[in-house]
């Protein structure tokens, strides 16, 4: 199943993509939290709300499938070896071991949907804005101290995120939350694909900037695989339905180039993950359109 959140009739609605991929079948439920109530209902074993008509996918205004997550997103750094190598003299210089995943968070207000503008904060705040294409896990069944062996049973599905980062802020504060958490710095979408339709442990992640292919890898290249990430994030912390874990980005980010290539006003970032679709966003100066 593919869950989609959209703006329709002046309201936020949630639906599922029809079998032919042409229509969005709208659920008869409150769409203010996007797909969150659907995730919760399915995890609880409830029957899905009856559908209330459908709208064509073509031309629909899609929103992030979880437009306001219930809490901060869990995010993983340095999780592809080639990416860790390209940044070994910067944000990763003090993290050379592969013993534990690096985990940080992004606040819920970072989330925007497909085709939404990402706001550049201005030179007084940051001049080094970077992109990071990532597969994100959507947790289904919650739990604490989830074992690696049981971890995949807790996956509801997957979506795409762009872990946009202000690199100079990230470096300046010697931690990552601030530089990762600017408003609009987590484009998400276009949908949630349930785990029965996608093997997140083996799919392809690609990213283009203004049509130039920058990132291209498979999730089989992860240093810490999906079960390990779920096990790690749940150590002493209860995970809930709808929680998100961004699994890390491949090599090819702007900071890893010589010289670095930062995003500017008018740049477009397109991310495609096999089985999930395309997430595309334009970057604009905060005071401009």
PEZI-V182402 format. One record per backbone hydrogen bond with DSSP energy under -0.5 kcal/mol. NH is the residue of the N-H (numbers start at 1). CO is the residue of the C=O. E is the energy in kcal/mol with one decimal. If there is no record, write none. Layout:
# PEZI-V182402
NH_CO_E / NH_CO_E
This chain:
# PEZI-V182402
3_1_-0.5 / 3_192_-2.6 / 4_15_-3.0 / 5_63_-0.5 / 6_13_-2.6 / 7_61_-2.4 / 8_6_-0.6 / 8_11_-3.3 / 11_8_-1.6 / 13_6_-3.1 / 13_11_-0.6 / 15_4_-2.8 / 16_25_-2.0 / 17_2_-2.3 / 18_23_-3.0 / 21_18_-1.8 / 24_55_-3.2 / 25_16_-3.0 / 25_23_-0.6 / 26_24_-0.7 / 26_53_-2.0 / 27_14_-2.7 / 28_50_-2.2 / 29_27_-1.6 / 31_12_-0.6 / 34_31_-2.0 / 35_65_-2.9 / 36_33_-1.6 / 37_34_-0.5 / 39_35_-2.5 / 40_36_-2.5 / 41_37_-2.4 / 42_38_-2.6 / 43_39_-2.4 / 44_40_-1.9 / 45_42_-1.3 / 46_41_-2.8 / 52_26_-3.6 / 55_24_-1.9 / 57_22_-3.1 / 58_22_-0.5 / 60_57_-1.9 / 61_7_-0.6 / 62_60_-1.1 / 63_5_-3.0 / 67_64_-0.7 / 69_66_-0.6 / 73_106_-2.7 / 74_244_-2.4 / 75_104_-2.7 / 76_246_-1.6 / 77_102_-2.2 / 81_221_-0.7 / 84_80_-2.5 / 85_81_-2.2 / 86_82_-2.0 / 87_83_-1.2 / 88_85_-1.3 / 90_87_-2.0 / 92_87_-1.6 / 93_90_-1.4 / 95_92_-2.1 / 102_77_-0.9 / 103_101_-0.5 / 104_75_-2.4 / 106_73_-1.3 / 110_107_-1.9 / 111_108_-1.9 / 112_186_-1.2 / 115_280_-3.0 / 116_113_-1.6 / 118_282_-2.8 / 119_117_-0.5 / 120_118_-0.6 / 120_284_-3.5 / 125_122_-1.9 / 126_122_-2.6 / 130_165_-2.9 / 134_161_-2.2 / 135_248_-0.5 / 136_159_-2.9 / 137_245_-3.0 / 138_157_-2.9 / 139_137_-0.6 / 139_243_-3.0 / 140_154_-3.2 / 143_239_-1.9 / 145_234_-3.4 / 150_147_-0.5 / 151_147_-0.9 / 151_148_-0.6 / 153_150_-1.5 / 154_151_-2.2 / 155_152_-1.2 / 156_138_-2.7 / 156_154_-0.6 / 157_138_-1.7 / 158_193_-2.1 / 159_136_-2.0 / 160_189_-0.8 / 161_134_-2.3 / 162_187_-1.9 / 163_132_-2.6 / 163_161_-0.6 / 164_162_-2.2 / 164_185_-1.0 / 165_130_-2.1 / 166_179_-2.9 / 167_128_-2.8 / 167_165_-1.0 / 170_166_-2.5 / 171_167_-2.5 / 172_168_-2.5 / 173_169_-1.9 / 174_171_-0.8 / 175_170_-0.7 / 180_176_-1.1 / 180_177_-0.6 / 181_177_-0.8 / 181_178_-1.0 / 184_109_-1.1 / 185_182_-2.1 / 186_110_-2.4 / 187_162_-0.5 / 188_112_-2.2 / 189_160_-2.0 / 192_3_-2.0 / 193_158_-2.4 / 193_191_-0.5 / 194_1_-2.4 / 194_192_-0.5 / 195_156_-2.4 / 197_194_-2.2 / 198_195_-0.5 / 200_198_-1.0 / 202_199_-1.8 / 205_217_-3.5 / 206_272_-2.4 / 207_215_-2.0 / 208_270_-3.0 / 209_212_-2.4 / 210_208_-0.5 / 210_268_-2.9 / 212_209_-2.0 / 213_211_-0.6 / 214_207_-3.3 / 215_207_-1.7 / 217_205_-2.2 / 219_203_-2.5 / 221_218_-2.2 / 222_219_-1.4 / 223_79_-2.8 / 225_223_-0.6 / 229_225_-2.1 / 230_226_-2.3 / 231_227_-2.4 / 232_228_-2.6 / 233_229_-2.7 / 234_230_-1.4 / 235_232_-1.4 / 236_234_-0.9 / 237_234_-0.6 / 239_143_-3.0 / 242_139_-3.1 / 243_240_-2.3 / 245_137_-2.0 / 246_74_-2.9 / 247_135_-2.7 / 250_133_-0.5 / 256_253_-0.9 / 257_254_-1.4 / 259_257_-0.5 / 261_254_-1.5 / 262_260_-0.6 / 263_129_-2.8 / 266_283_-3.4 / 267_264_-2.1 / 269_281_-2.7 / 270_208_-2.7 / 270_268_-0.5 / 271_279_-3.1 / 272_206_-2.3 / 273_277_-1.7 / 274_204_-1.9 / 276_273_-2.7 / 277_273_-1.5 / 279_271_-2.9 / 281_269_-2.2 / 282_116_-0.6 / 283_267_-3.0 / 284_118_-2.6 / 286_120_-1.9 / 288_285_-2.4
